[in-house]
């Protein structure tokens, strides 16, 4: 049986790319924290954001743009905004 082609969306790919850059920037800032206990606290809190980004990226790479794509992006953005509001970076 032929494999169904995944639906691509250039605008959504840009959002994923921007999300990746945001995650990388925050992780770099976290790794620059000198106090090891504070660094661990930040990493622990940011893990949820990283997990949601990975899920978003993997879903798009495997399935392409779908109804679930926007939901995953919204979940990622909400988690990122929550992290930013609770932690000063």
C-alpha positions as a LaTeX table, in Angstrom:
\begin{tabular}{lrrr}
\hline
Residue & $x$ (\AA) & $y$ (\AA) & $z$ (\AA) \\
\hline
Unk1 & 0.00 & 0.00 & 0.00 \\
Unk2 & 1.33 & 3.45 & $-0.87$ \\
Unk3 & 2.32 & 5.68 & 1.98 \\
Unk4 & 0.22 & 8.83 & 2.33 \\
Unk5 & 2.22 & 12.01 & 1.76 \\
Unk6 & 2.41 & 14.34 & 4.69 \\
Unk7 & 0.88 & 17.76 & 4.29 \\
Unk8 & 3.44 & 20.57 & 4.54 \\
Unk9 & 2.88 & 24.14 & 5.66 \\
Unk10 & 5.65 & 26.72 & 5.21 \\
Unk11 & 4.16 & 29.16 & 7.74 \\
Unk12 & 3.97 & 26.41 & 10.35 \\
Unk13 & 7.56 & 25.39 & 9.59 \\
Unk14 & 8.64 & 28.97 & 10.34 \\
Unk15 & 6.81 & 28.80 & 13.68 \\
Unk16 & 8.61 & 25.56 & 14.52 \\
Unk17 & 11.95 & 27.12 & 13.56 \\
Unk18 & 11.25 & 30.17 & 15.74 \\
Unk19 & 10.23 & 27.88 & 18.60 \\
Unk20 & 13.50 & 25.98 & 18.23 \\
Unk21 & 15.51 & 29.19 & 18.41 \\
Unk22 & 13.58 & 30.32 & 21.51 \\
Unk23 & 14.25 & 27.00 & 23.25 \\
Unk24 & 17.94 & 27.15 & 22.36 \\
Unk25 & 18.22 & 30.73 & 23.63 \\
Unk26 & 16.59 & 29.98 & 26.97 \\
Unk27 & 18.68 & 26.84 & 27.42 \\
Unk28 & 21.85 & 28.84 & 26.73 \\
Unk29 & 20.80 & 31.40 & 29.34 \\
Unk30 & 20.03 & 28.64 & 31.84 \\
Unk31 & 23.41 & 27.00 & 31.28 \\
Unk32 & 25.08 & 30.38 & 31.91 \\
Unk33 & 23.70 & 30.49 & 35.46 \\
Unk34 & 26.58 & 30.04 & 37.88 \\
Unk35 & 24.60 & 28.82 & 40.91 \\
Unk36 & 24.14 & 25.09 & 40.38 \\
Unk37 & 20.99 & 24.81 & 42.51 \\
Unk38 & 19.25 & 27.64 & 40.66 \\
Unk39 & 20.37 & 26.19 & 37.33 \\
Unk40 & 18.86 & 22.80 & 38.23 \\
Unk41 & 15.60 & 24.47 & 39.27 \\
Unk42 & 15.38 & 26.34 & 35.95 \\
Unk43 & 16.21 & 23.24 & 33.93 \\
Unk44 & 13.61 & 21.23 & 35.79 \\
Unk45 & 10.96 & 23.88 & 35.14 \\
Unk46 & 11.95 & 24.27 & 31.47 \\
Unk47 & 11.86 & 20.52 & 30.74 \\
Unk48 & 8.10 & 20.70 & 30.09 \\
Unk49 & 8.66 & 23.34 & 27.40 \\
Unk50 & 11.43 & 21.28 & 25.78 \\
Unk51 & 9.24 & 18.17 & 25.85 \\
Unk52 & 6.35 & 19.99 & 24.17 \\
Unk53 & 8.66 & 21.45 & 21.53 \\
Unk54 & 10.07 & 17.98 & 20.79 \\
Unk55 & 6.55 & 16.58 & 20.52 \\
Unk56 & 5.53 & 19.39 & 18.17 \\
Unk57 & 8.57 & 18.91 & 15.93 \\
Unk58 & 8.28 & 15.12 & 15.86 \\
Unk59 & 4.57 & 15.24 & 15.06 \\
Unk60 & 5.18 & 17.58 & 12.13 \\
Unk61 & 8.10 & 15.54 & 10.80 \\
Unk62 & 6.15 & 12.29 & 10.93 \\
Unk63 & 2.61 & 13.35 & 10.07 \\
Unk64 & 2.95 & 16.78 & 8.52 \\
Unk65 & 0.51 & 19.59 & 9.17 \\
Unk66 & $-2.70$ & 18.29 & 10.73 \\
Unk67 & $-5.52$ & 19.29 & 13.04 \\
Unk68 & $-3.33$ & 18.32 & 15.97 \\
Unk69 & $-0.48$ & 20.62 & 14.85 \\
Unk70 & $-2.11$ & 23.84 & 16.03 \\
Unk71 & $-3.04$ & 22.23 & 19.36 \\
Unk72 & 0.56 & 21.15 & 19.93 \\
Unk73 & 1.83 & 24.62 & 19.02 \\
Unk74 & $-0.64$ & 26.24 & 21.42 \\
Unk75 & 0.39 & 23.88 & 24.22 \\
Unk76 & 4.04 & 24.69 & 23.60 \\
Unk77 & 3.40 & 28.45 & 23.55 \\
Unk78 & 1.34 & 28.29 & 26.75 \\
Unk79 & 4.07 & 26.33 & 28.54 \\
Unk80 & 6.75 & 28.73 & 27.28 \\
Unk81 & 4.76 & 31.78 & 28.41 \\
Unk82 & 4.11 & 30.19 & 31.80 \\
Unk83 & 7.82 & 29.52 & 32.24 \\
Unk84 & 8.68 & 33.11 & 31.29 \\
Unk85 & 6.12 & 34.49 & 33.75 \\
Unk86 & 7.38 & 32.35 & 36.64 \\
Unk87 & 11.14 & 32.52 & 36.00 \\
Unk88 & 13.26 & 35.54 & 35.25 \\
Unk89 & 15.56 & 34.82 & 32.31 \\
\hline
\end{tabular}
